[in-house]
Amino acid sequence: MNQTNVSQTVLDRLAGEWDSLTPEAQKAARYVLENPADVGVSTVREIAEAANVKPNTFVRMARQVGFDGYEDFRAPFREAIRQGGVSFPDRARWLQGISRSGELGGLYADMIGSAVRNIEETFATISADDLKAAAEAIWSSRQVFTLGVGVNNANARNFTYLASTGMTQFHAIPRPGSTAVDDLAWADGRDVLIAMTCKPYRTEVIEAVQIAREQGVTVIGISDSPASPIILAAQHGFTVAVDTPQFFPSSVSTIALLETLLSFVISVASDEIVERVEKFHLRRHQLGIYQEDR
């Protein structure tokens, strides 16, 4: 049972126990039933003030319906927020609560908030049709080159690793001891280049994209601005939000986009890919790569 259903079960229990509650506890329960999103983001004092009752009333109400106290009662609602079961404004209030929790609470809340916001802003600008078109280009290609340098090199290699469990001819570039333009030397119109870079844009990635286009390669560009040189040069361009309170750009939305793109590739692929994935993992089991349950 997911956490959203768990919090609904708590509400059902509260309604079922209504007649056994004191009048003051009923006031608290009424507020919860009418404003369930407030439970996960409010302290007992905050929610008591909103309901116009004393904090102890919420504690007694929680105990009357089988919980140890308000914090125990609130736990399913907080988890529903973490699982995305409420709207962003309510998550924002949850983050504000974290920011008041201690010395590093503000940084913690800022990092979580930026990660959530980056993903939401990224996918708000991308349609399923755009992803499907890029996925079909990947699946129908001869070879796929995934290019990233710096932190995006790890993102490129992670995407290539995941793809390799079901598909062949995926290459993360630049290869060790090579350059991206050399790795693309024999690429042509049958191939796809997935390139990624964010401000400040890396020269070698821009040059590789330009050369790939000259060779007829289909380019999928991932960057932090629709005006990015690799987005402007790409047949399929995706803009990711990378803001963060820290000095480095966030990779959260880039990774989420790549994982989603790969899921679309699998969706548009032939049934053969399912057999490949099963064979790949069966081989790992046979070779003892996985620790078997005992």
N, C-alpha and C positions, 0 to 999 in steps of 0.2 A: 504494500500500500504506500503510495507516495505521500509526501508530507502535506500537500494541499488537502488530500483526503483525510489525513490524520487530524488536521485543524478543523475540518468540517465535522468530524466525529465528536470533537470537543464541544462544538457549538450545538450539535444534536443532543449531547448529554446535558448541556446546560438548559436547553429548552425542556428536556424531559424531566428535569428536577425542579422546574419552575415553582410548582405549588409548595414544595418543601422549603423554599428560600424565605428568609425574612423580608419584610418590605424594603429595607435598605439594600439587602443583597439583590433583590429584584431590580432595583434601580441600576446597580452595577452590572447585573446580567443583561438588562435591556440595552445598556450602552455597548456591551461586547457584541451582542447579537446584531445590533444596528451598525456597528463600526468595527468589524473583526480585524480589519487591516491595522487599526491603531494598537492592537494588543502586542504585536510583535515589535513595534517600534517605540513603545512608551514605557517609562518606568512606572512603578506602582503609584508614585506620587503624581505623575503627570496624568495618568489615566483616571485616577481618583478625582483630580481637580476638574477634568473634562466632564466626568459623570456627576459631579457635585455631591460626592460622598467622601467619607474618610478613607485613607489608604487601608486601614485595617478591615474595612468592609470588603475590599477586593480579596484580601487574604482569606477572610472567613468564607467568602463565596467560593473561592477555589477549593478550600478544604471540604466544603459541603458537597461538592461534586466529585470528590475523590482524589484531589491532588494534595501534595504536601504543603504547598503554598503558592503564591502568585508566580514565582519564577518557574516552578514546575508546570503550572498552568500555561504560562506564556511560551514555553519551549517549542511546542509544535508550530506556533504561529511564527516564531523567529526562524525556524528551519524552513518554513514555506517561503519566507522572503529570500533566504539564501538559495533556494531551489528555483527562484523565479516565479513563484506562484502569486505574486502581487505586482501592482503597477510600479513603474519607476519612481514616481513621487514618494510612494511608501518606502521603497528601498532607500531613497535619499534620506528620509527621516531616520531609518535604521542606521545609516552611515553617520548621521549627525550624533546619534546616541553613542556610537563607537568612539567618535572623536572626543567625547567628554570622559572617556573611560580611564585615561591615564597619560603618562608622559609621551608615549608613542602612539596613543590612540588617534591623534590627528593625522599622522602620517599613514597609519594603517587604513583609516577611512578614505584618505585621499587616493591611495593606491588602488583600493577596491573600487572606489567610485570611478576612477579614470578607466579601469579595465572594463567595467560594465558599460560605461558611456562609449568607449571606443568601439566595442562590438556592436552596440545599438546603432551608432552613427554609421558604421561601415555597412551593415546590411540594410540600412534604410535607403542607401543609394544604389543597391545592387538588386537586379531582378532575377528571378528563376530562369527566365528566358536567356538572359545574358550568360549565366553560368552554364546552361544547357548547351549554348552555342560553342562556348570554349571547351566544354567537356567532349563534345562531338568532334571538335578539331583534334583534340588529344587522342581520342580513341582511334580515329581514322588515320593517324599519322604513322610514319615509319619509325621515327625516333623522337623522343622528347628530351630536351635539354633544360634543366632547371638551374638558373644562374642567380647566385647571390654572393656578395662578398661582405666581410665584416660579420655582424650578427646575422645577416640574412644568409650567409653561407650555411649556418647551422639549420636555418629554416628550409633552405633548398635541399639539404641532405636528408632532413627528416621526411620531407614530402617524397623524395625519391625512394627512401627506404620503405615507407609505407606502400608506395605504388608497386615496388618490386615484389611484394608478397603475392601479387596476382598478375603482374604484367612484366614484360621484358622490354629491353631497349629504352630504359629510363636512365639518364645520366645527370648527375650533379656536377656542375662546372663552376669555376675552373678546377680541373683535376689537379692533384698534387704534382708540383713541378711543371705545370703547364700554365697557359693563359686562356682566357675565355675565347678570344678570337681564334686561337689555334685549335681549340676543341671544336669549334664550329666550321673548321676548314672545309669539310666535305658535306656540310648540311645544305639542303636545298628545299624546294617547294613541297617535298614529301614530309618535311619535319616541322616540329613545333619548338619554340623557345619560350619558356616561362622565365621572365626576368623581373627582379625586384630590387628596388633601391628607394631610399627616402632621403629627405634633406639632411645634410648636404649631399647631393647626388654624386654617386661614384662614377668617375670618368670612364673606367673600364667597362662598366655595365652599359652606359650610354653608347659607347663605341661598338660594343658587341651587338646591341640591338640594331644600330644603323647598318652594320655589316650583314647581319642576319636578314634584314629587309632587302638589302641589295641582292642577296643570294636567293630570295624568294621564300624564305622561311616564314611561317606564320608565327606572329609574336603575341604572347599574352603578357601584358604589363601590369605589375602591381606596385603602386606607389602611393604617396601621401597627398597628392594633389592632382586634380584633373589637368593641370597645366604642366605636370612633370614631363620631361623630355621623353621618357620611355612610355608614358601613357599616350602622348601625342603620336608616337610612332607605331603604336600597337594596333593590331586589328581587333583585339579584345583587351580593353583596359578596365582595371578595377582599382578604385580609390579606397585606401584604408586609413582609419583614424589611428594615430600613434601617440597622442598626447600622454604625458606622464609628469608627475611632480618631480621626478628625478631628472638627471642630466642626459639620460639615454632614451632613445625612442622606444616605445613599447612594441613588442612583437605579438601581443595577445591577439589583436584583430587579424594580423597577417596569418598566424597559425590557424585561427578559426576559419579564415577564408580558404586557405589551402586544404584544410580537412574537408570543408564543404565541397570545394571543387573536385576533390578526389572522390567523394561520395557520389557526385553527379557523373563522373567518368564511369564508375562502377554501374550506376543505374542505366546509362545508355549503352553499356558494353553488351556483348553477346553472352550467352549462358556459359561460354567457355571459361570466363573469368572466375566463376564460382568454383569450377573444378580445379582451376589453378591454385586458388587460395587454399582449398581443402588439401590438395596434394602437397603444397608448400608446408603447411602446418603438420600434416601427417609425417612428412620427412623429418621435421624437427623432433617430433615425438620419438620416431624410430632411432634417431641419432642420439637421443638422450639429452637434447638441448634444453628441454623443459623438465622441471622437477615435477614428477608425477605425485598425485595425492596418495597418501599411504593409509 
